[in-house]
Amino acid sequence: MKKMAIILMAVCMLVLSGCEQVADLVKPDEEEQEVVVPAVDTKKDGDWEEPEQEEPKTKIVLSKTLNMTNEWTIMGDYSISLTKSGKKDRVLLATSARSVNGEMQWDDSQYWTLAVLTEKGAYNLFYQRFQGQVYAEVNEAYISGIATPIITVYAFSGTDRDIRNYTYSYDEDAFIEDQIFTTKTFSTGGINTLYSTFPEYKAR
């Protein structure tokens, strides 16, 4: 009986020691770990992807008429050779608001126009009626080492801001408009200007 008891105890010890060895190989949280399946890219080599479409830019061609009358107030007038004629053109900024005794008479809203005048007609770059003011610049941008004239217009109304560039294309004999910034991209209901350092126009 003693031999039998000793044999049974030995067998139990072997079984227990075997269980401990297996337990040492298995981490306690291994069964609870989430199995992560790697993402499979279903796109095959050579698959065609449709390129992003650029919005067509506005093209301003020569017009026989100028969007203003002689009664408008000229706010800026600058001469520079821009078109293929090779002669001096006039960059003209004007508004329908009147100048009376040296003071600008601003209405609730007025028309603004920015145009390039040539011997053959006018390129009406910007023409809009709103409550606010418009400023213009003529700059030279060095593109591939070539000085390229660019006209920039800044339109500041009570509810929106708009900045656009105009560059003359010799191939198309037209000015190409490129909208640089507009508050309409992030403000669906317009903006309310609380403070600005842009100066007020003084009558000439």
C-alpha positions in Angstrom: 0.0 0.0 0.0 2.8 2.3 0.9 4.4 1.7 -2.5 1.1 2.4 -4.2 0.7 5.6 -2.3 4.2 6.7 -3.2 3.6 5.9 -6.9 0.3 7.9 -6.9 2.1 10.9 -5.2 4.9 10.8 -7.8 2.4 10.8 -10.7 0.5 13.7 -9.2 3.7 15.7 -8.8 4.6 15.1 -12.5 1.2 16.2 -13.6 1.3 19.4 -11.5 4.8 20.2 -12.6 3.7 19.8 -16.2 0.8 22.2 -15.7 3.1 24.8 -14.2 5.4 24.6 -17.1 2.6 25.1 -19.6 1.3 28.0 -17.5 4.7 29.7 -17.7 4.5 29.7 -21.5 1.1 31.4 -21.7 0.7 35.1 -20.8 -2.3 35.7 -18.6 -3.9 38.3 -21.0 -3.1 36.5 -24.2 -6.6 35.1 -24.6 -8.1 38.6 -24.1 -6.0 40.3 -26.8 -7.8 41.5 -29.8 -6.7 39.9 -33.1 -5.7 42.7 -35.5 -6.2 41.9 -39.2 -3.8 43.9 -41.4 -5.5 46.1 -43.9 -5.4 44.8 -47.5 -4.8 47.2 -50.3 -7.3 46.1 -53.0 -5.8 48.6 -55.6 -3.7 46.8 -58.1 -0.6 48.1 -59.7 -1.5 50.0 -62.8 -5.0 51.0 -61.7 -6.0 54.4 -63.1 -6.9 57.2 -60.7 -8.9 60.1 -61.9 -6.9 63.3 -61.4 -8.4 66.2 -59.5 -10.1 68.7 -61.8 -9.0 72.3 -61.5 -11.7 74.8 -61.8 -11.4 76.8 -65.1 -10.2 80.3 -64.5 -12.1 83.4 -65.7 -10.8 84.9 -68.9 -11.4 88.7 -69.6 -11.2 89.6 -73.2 -11.1 93.0 -74.9 -14.4 95.0 -74.9 -15.4 98.0 -76.9 -17.1 99.6 -73.8 -15.9 100.6 -70.4 -18.0 99.9 -67.3 -18.2 103.5 -66.1 -19.3 107.0 -67.0 -17.6 110.3 -67.0 -19.4 111.2 -63.7 -17.6 108.4 -61.8 -14.7 109.3 -59.4 -11.3 108.0 -60.4 -9.6 106.5 -57.4 -6.4 105.3 -59.2 -4.8 105.8 -62.6 -1.5 104.1 -63.6 0.2 103.7 -67.0 2.2 100.6 -67.9 2.8 98.4 -71.0 0.7 95.3 -70.4 -0.7 94.1 -73.7 0.8 92.9 -77.0 0.3 96.4 -78.5 3.6 97.4 -76.9 2.2 100.8 -76.0 1.3 102.2 -72.6 -2.0 101.0 -71.2 -3.9 102.6 -68.3 -4.9 100.7 -65.2 -8.0 102.5 -64.0 -9.9 102.1 -60.7 -13.1 104.1 -60.4 -16.3 104.3 -58.3 -19.8 105.6 -58.9 -19.6 107.5 -55.5 -19.2 111.2 -55.9 -16.6 113.6 -54.5 -18.3 116.8 -53.2 -16.2 119.6 -51.8 -13.3 117.3 -51.1 -15.4 114.7 -49.3 -16.4 111.3 -50.6 -20.2 110.8 -50.6 -20.5 107.1 -49.9 -23.9 105.6 -50.5 -25.3 102.4 -48.9 -23.6 100.8 -51.9 -21.8 101.9 -55.0 -20.3 100.5 -58.2 -16.6 99.8 -58.5 -14.7 99.1 -61.6 -11.1 98.1 -62.3 -10.1 98.1 -66.0 -7.1 98.2 -68.3 -7.6 100.8 -71.1 -5.9 100.4 -74.5 -6.2 102.1 -77.8 -8.6 99.4 -79.1 -10.9 99.1 -76.0 -10.9 98.0 -72.4 -10.4 94.9 -70.4 -13.0 95.1 -67.6 -11.3 93.1 -64.9 -13.5 93.9 -62.0 -17.1 95.3 -61.9 -19.3 95.0 -58.8 -21.7 96.9 -56.7 -21.5 96.5 -52.9 -21.1 98.4 -49.6 -17.3 98.8 -49.1 -14.1 99.8 -50.8 -11.8 98.5 -53.5 -8.0 98.9 -53.7 -5.7 97.9 -56.5 -1.9 97.2 -57.0 0.3 96.7 -60.0 3.2 94.4 -59.2 6.0 92.6 -61.1 6.3 88.9 -60.2 9.4 87.2 -61.3 8.3 83.9 -62.8 11.2 81.8 -64.2 13.4 84.8 -64.1 10.9 86.9 -66.2 9.3 90.0 -64.7 5.5 89.5 -65.2 3.1 92.3 -64.4 0.2 91.2 -62.1 -2.7 93.4 -61.2 -4.2 92.6 -57.7 -7.6 93.9 -56.5 -8.7 93.9 -52.9 -12.4 94.2 -52.4 -13.5 94.9 -48.9 -17.2 95.0 -48.2 -19.0 95.1 -44.9 -19.6 91.3 -45.0 -16.9 89.8 -47.2 -13.2 90.0 -48.3 -12.0 89.2 -51.8 -8.5 89.2 -53.3 -7.9 88.5 -57.0 -4.9 88.5 -59.4 -5.1 89.4 -63.1 -2.3 88.4 -65.4 -2.2 89.1 -69.1 -1.8 86.2 -71.5 -0.2 87.0 -74.9 -1.3 83.8 -76.4 -5.0 84.4 -75.6 -4.9 88.2 -75.7 -6.8 88.2 -72.5 -6.4 88.7 -68.7 -6.7 85.6 -66.6 -8.4 86.0 -63.2 -7.1 84.0 -60.3 -9.0 84.3 -57.0 -6.5 84.3 -54.2 -8.7 84.6 -51.2 -12.4 85.0 -50.3 -14.1 84.8 -46.9 -17.0 82.9 -48.6 -14.9 79.7 -48.4 -15.3 79.6 -44.7 -18.2 81.9 -43.9 -21.6 81.0 -45.3 -23.3 84.0 -43.7 -20.7 86.7 -44.3 -18.4 88.3 -41.7 -18.7 91.4 -39.5 -15.6 93.5 -39.5 -14.8 94.7 -36.0 -11.5 96.5 -36.7 -9.3 97.2 -39.8 -6.2 99.3 -40.5 -7.1 99.9 -44.1 -7.4 103.6 -44.8 -10.4 105.5 -45.9 -10.3 107.1 -49.4 -9.7 110.8 -49.5 -11.3 112.8 -52.3 -8.9 114.3 -54.8 
